[in-house]
Amino acid sequence: MRSSLLVILSLVIGGLIGYLLPSFNLSYIYVKYIEVGLLIIFNTILEIIHVSLKGSSVKSLVIVQFFLNLLISFFLIYIGDRLEIELYLAVTVAWVIKIITNLNFLGVGK
């Protein structure tokens, strides 16, 4: 329960910081990476909540998966940029499906 409250508090604080900071322009290339990175972060939060609810203590494995997921996803986006193929769309769809699956495991939408 405490970790879920900490996650929610962190999301609220992050949202406030993002809202209060002055807007700045990012290159289109960086926006792709940030988009996928935020999806991976949200997915990791859901996985940590899922692992906590199961009572398992392999949170370190979730953190390692987070960094591996970031590396693989960013690599695919980079390759897509070099080949001039919009691979970030496929990566985005894959992560949205994974997030929906994790929400289903948590019982959201039942």
C-alpha positions as CSV (number, residue, x, y, z in Angstrom):
1,M,0.0,0.0,0.0
2,R,2.8,2.4,0.9
3,S,4.6,1.8,-2.5
4,S,1.4,2.5,-4.4
5,L,0.9,5.7,-2.5
6,L,4.5,6.7,-3.3
7,V,4.0,6.0,-7.0
8,I,0.8,8.1,-7.1
9,L,2.5,11.0,-5.2
10,S,5.4,10.8,-7.6
11,L,3.1,11.0,-10.6
12,V,1.3,14.0,-9.1
13,I,4.6,15.8,-8.3
14,G,6.0,15.1,-11.8
15,G,2.8,16.4,-13.4
16,L,3.0,19.6,-11.4
17,I,6.6,20.1,-12.3
18,G,5.8,19.5,-16.0
19,Y,2.9,21.9,-15.8
20,L,4.8,24.7,-14.0
21,L,8.0,24.6,-16.1
22,P,8.0,26.9,-19.0
23,S,7.4,25.2,-22.3
24,F,10.4,24.5,-24.5
25,N,10.7,23.0,-28.0
26,L,12.2,19.6,-28.6
27,S,13.4,18.1,-31.8
28,Y,11.0,15.7,-33.4
29,I,13.6,13.0,-33.0
30,Y,13.8,13.4,-29.2
31,V,10.0,13.4,-28.9
32,K,9.9,9.8,-30.2
33,Y,12.3,8.6,-27.6
34,I,10.6,10.5,-24.8
35,E,7.2,9.1,-25.8
36,V,8.4,5.5,-25.7
37,G,10.4,6.1,-22.5
38,L,7.3,7.4,-20.8
39,L,5.3,4.4,-21.9
40,I,8.0,2.1,-20.6
41,I,8.1,4.0,-17.3
42,F,4.3,3.6,-16.9
43,N,4.5,-0.1,-17.8
44,T,7.3,-0.6,-15.2
45,I,5.2,1.1,-12.5
46,L,2.3,-1.2,-13.3
47,E,4.6,-4.2,-13.2
48,I,6.0,-3.2,-9.8
49,I,2.4,-2.7,-8.4
50,H,1.5,-6.2,-9.8
51,V,4.6,-7.8,-8.3
52,S,3.9,-6.1,-4.9
53,L,0.3,-7.3,-4.9
54,K,1.4,-10.9,-5.6
55,G,3.7,-10.7,-2.6
56,S,6.8,-11.5,-4.7
57,S,10.2,-9.9,-3.9
58,V,11.7,-9.8,-7.3
59,K,11.4,-6.1,-7.8
60,S,15.1,-6.0,-8.8
61,L,14.2,-8.1,-11.8
62,V,11.6,-5.5,-12.9
63,I,14.2,-2.8,-12.7
64,V,16.6,-4.8,-14.8
65,Q,13.8,-5.4,-17.3
66,F,13.1,-1.7,-17.3
67,F,16.6,-0.8,-18.5
68,L,16.7,-3.6,-21.0
69,N,13.3,-2.5,-22.4
70,L,14.6,1.0,-22.7
71,L,17.8,-0.1,-24.5
72,I,16.0,-2.4,-27.0
73,S,13.2,0.1,-27.7
74,F,15.6,3.0,-28.2
75,F,17.7,0.8,-30.4
76,L,14.7,-0.1,-32.6
77,I,13.8,3.6,-32.9
78,Y,17.4,4.5,-33.8
79,I,17.5,1.8,-36.5
80,G,14.1,3.0,-37.8
81,D,15.4,6.6,-38.0
82,R,18.5,5.4,-39.9
83,L,16.4,3.4,-42.3
84,E,13.8,6.1,-42.6
85,I,11.1,3.7,-41.3
86,E,8.7,4.8,-38.6
87,L,9.5,1.9,-36.3
88,Y,8.6,4.0,-33.2
89,L,5.0,3.5,-34.1
90,A,5.4,-0.3,-33.8
91,V,7.2,0.1,-30.5
92,T,4.5,2.4,-29.2
93,V,1.7,-0.1,-30.2
94,A,3.6,-2.9,-28.5
95,W,4.0,-1.0,-25.3
96,V,0.4,0.2,-25.2
97,I,-0.7,-3.5,-25.6
98,K,1.7,-4.4,-22.7
99,I,0.2,-1.6,-20.6
100,I,-3.3,-2.8,-21.3
101,T,-2.3,-6.4,-20.4
102,N,-0.8,-5.2,-17.1
103,L,-4.0,-3.2,-16.3
104,N,-6.0,-6.3,-17.0
105,F,-3.8,-8.3,-14.5
106,L,-4.4,-5.6,-11.9
107,G,-8.2,-5.9,-12.4
108,V,-8.8,-2.5,-13.9
109,G,-11.7,-2.5,-16.2
110,K,-13.4,-5.7,-14.8
